[in-house]
Amino acid sequence: MPGRPCWSCWRRRSDCRPSARLPGRAGQLLWALHEHPHRRFGELRRLLPGITEKVLASHLRELEADRVVRRVSYDEVPPRVEYSLTEDGKRLNDALEPLAAWGRERPNG
């Protein structure tokens, strides 16, 4: 990406990703599930550096209640739970893409 990285990416010494330009952690979570479907909690946490377990769990519960994220629990030992986007979640990501493009085009300031 041309230009300077955003402040949070500079602090982490990483590149800006489209998800870093979406509003809030919920937007980043939606983008992570879009790029990496059917992920477990720990995998999502690794995809979103700096997010706490409490915040991630809270966002996942909210998005599940809004029928944006699907939670599938498998009857296994040890227990396994996977998260993925619903059709509404995929449509929401499609609707947010112009916002992400707008954020990528803005100069970092």
Secondary structure, DSSP 8 states (H G I E B T S, - for coil): --S---HHHHHHT----HHHHSSHHHHHHHHHHHHS-SEEHHHHHHHSTT--HHHHHHHHHHHHHTTSEEEEEE--SS-EEEEEE-HHHHHHHHHHHHHHHHHHHS---
